[in-house]
Amino acid sequence: MNALIALINGKCPQCRKGDVFSSKVTNLKKFKDMHHNCPNCDVKFESEPGFFWGAMYFSYAYSVASFIIIGFFFFTLSEDVNLTYYILSVVIFTIITSPISFRMSRLLMMYIAAPYRRFKN
Ligand SMILES: [Zn+2]
C-alpha cells in the first residue's frame, strides 16, 4: 500500500496493514484510543516514552494553517470583516476537526519521525 494512502487510512507505518487506532474517528468517546502494538506485525507504536509529545507540533501547524486558510477566505471574500465571526469560525472549526487533527498528528509523527523500518522489536 502507498504510504500516503496508508497514512490517511490510519494504518501501521511499518506493515501498512494493521490499524493504529482501535475505534473509528467518529466515535467521540474513543477516537484517541490506540493499539499499543500493531495487530498485524506487532511493532510497538510508541517507540520511546513521551514519543507522541512531538505530535503537538503537527497539531500546532494544523491549527495555524486553519487560522490562515479561514482568515484568507474571510478577508478576501468580504471587505467588512467582523473579527468575532472570524474567531468563532476558527474555534468551531478547530473543535469539530480536533479528532482528525489528533489522529493525523500522531500518524504524521509516526510516519515521519519514528525509526520503525530501522529497528524492529
Ligand atoms: Zn504493522
Residues whose N, C-alpha, C, O or C-beta is under 5 A from the ligand:
A	BS01	ZN	C12 Q14 C15 R16 G18 C38 N40 C41 D42
